[in-house]
Amino acid sequence: MATFVLIHGAGDVGWHFHLVAAELRARGHDVVAPDLPADDESLTLSDYADAVAEAVGDRRDLIVVGHSFGAFTAPLVTERVPVDVLVLLAGMIPAPGEPPERWWEDLGYESAVAEQAERDGGLTGSADPFVAFYHDVPRELAAQALSRERAHPSRTAMVEPWPMTAWPDVPTRFVLCRQDRVLPAEFLRGVVRERLGIAPDEIDGSHRVALSRPAALADVLERCAATASAPS
């Protein structure tokens, strides 16, 4: 069985994955879902990757999953521990040397959101988190998630160039959420094609699919994990 290392996104905590973690553990897998450091503006992306590696310890058979902003940290973990498969979940795919704060501008994010918002009546990019992020999550569960928000990432992590010089030589999968109103599906399909040169795995659900459809997401993650043992 695999060890799934679940890396949360901006402003979040490992709790975000608690329903998926329960699904994976029920299927015999191990799960590590750390809270990355917050409330410290001096910390870098490398510091976040160090925190993940420390949480992993000597575990092996690692499937590292980076959600949203966690996609900036997840590839760095491959330099610290042996990773079998790297999975980006609705992830902000970084480019070598690109500061995270430049990601939106570099990829034309604002125009993509405006175009999708025109099609869906302003749902995409809404300032209301219950509309943009949590529209398919039970309201009480969404409120719990919002109550756990923290100051992560730091300003330093946002402005420093992404430190890798190339994408890691690790099998990589991308899980795209079809009803994502934060990173629209059509926009992300192009980003995945441009930056990873692969076709994404797709799942119904919002940007918070780990809370809205944990069993379905666990199914997809198990299929991604099978990449590690698939014949080349």
Buried (B, 14 or more C-beta within 10 A) or exposed (E): EBBBBBBBBBBBBBBBBBBBBBBBBEEEBBBBBBBBBBEEEEBBBBBBBBBBBEBBEEBEBBBBBBBBBBBBBBBBBBEBBEBBBBBBBBBBBBBEEBBBEBBEEEBEBEEBBEBBBEEEEBBBBBEEBEBBBBBBBEEEBBEBBEEBEBEBBBEBBBEBBBBBEEBBEBBBBBBBBBBBBBBBBEBBBEBBEEBBEEEBBBBEBBBBBBBBBBEBBBBBBBEBBEBBEEEE
